[in-house]
Every structure is written in C-alpha cells, then in structure tokens.
Amino acid sequence: MPTQIKTYFGDITALEIDCIVNAANAQLAGGGGVDLAIHNAAGQKLFDECQEIRKTKFPNGLPEGEAVITQGYSLPAKYVIHTVGPIWYGGGNNEAKKLYNCYFNSLKLAMENEIRRIAFPAISTGVFGYSKEKAKKIADKAVADFVKQNPEAFDEITHILYKK
C-alpha cells in the first residue's frame, strides 16, 4: 500500500502516532513553540535524554538539518525525532537545503528505527522566520523525494499545522 501523506490541524503533542518530529533548538533544551510544548508534554525524562545526547554526541549543539531520536515518554507517540531547522536570513545561507535535510534526515532516521507513522510540524516557520509557503514547498519536496526512493518505508506521513 502506498504511503498516505496527510495534513492535520491540531496539537502534535496529542497525536497518537508512532513518532512525532520536534522542531528543536541546537541545545535540545525545549526552547519555545512546538519544542517547548513537546518537552512539557513528554516530561523531565525527555529533557534528561536530550541533555545526555547533547553531552555525549553533540557538545557544540545539534547542527541544522541533522536529526536524533529519543523516547516519547509521557507523549502518546512512542518516539520523538528532534531536528534543528534553519533560521531564515533571506535565503543566502543555504536555508532551503538545511530545511530539506530536516525532513529527509528525520525520515531516514525513522525508517532506520522501523517507524511506520510519523508526523511533522511546520519546521522553521515560527520564531525562525521561514515563510510558511516556502517551507511547505521544501517539506513537500523532501517527503516526495524520500517516498520515491523508499516507497515501502512508511504507512503514513502527516504534516501537523497548529491551530489555536
């Protein structure tokens, strides 16, 4: 069966799915926006695991476009993949490639961990300043490219748009 690609309006922290993606900061510390919401919903154990990853694997911070995986703890999702999106500086700092890598590398990590259903927030579109329209095109391309290369990897890929 082909991968279903969906868009859902709601709260990513309440989604019952195998894995959610966190639009993290480089410190993996639950900064603001979706990152803070995920950390708050998951609890202290998520923060502790993130700090251990930071200490042992990324002492200078998780680079933009890279991804790491943790347990979901108190979230309905079993796993959280953390990825750091680029800050928008006008397009001259390779932001598009970094944002593409956030999606592609998260999907690769999910596939390596046999995750079948994954949900993404709109990475870099909050305080990082990326336009929603530009970010959506990049997200759609990264997901389409990954699914084309790995057609059996996922049952469902969902884009979550937060609605107050």
GIJOLIN-V35459 format. One record per helix or strand of 2 or more residues. SS is the DSSP state (helix for helix, strand for strand). FROM is the first residue (numbers start at 1). LEN is the number of residues. If there is no record, write none. Layout:
ss=SS from=FROM len=LEN
ss=SS from=FROM len=LEN
//
This chain:
ss=strand from=4 len=6
ss=helix from=12 len=3
ss=strand from=19 len=6
ss=helix from=33 len=10
ss=helix from=44 len=13
ss=strand from=67 len=5
ss=strand from=79 len=6
ss=helix from=95 len=18
ss=strand from=117 len=4
ss=helix from=132 len=18
ss=strand from=156 len=6
//
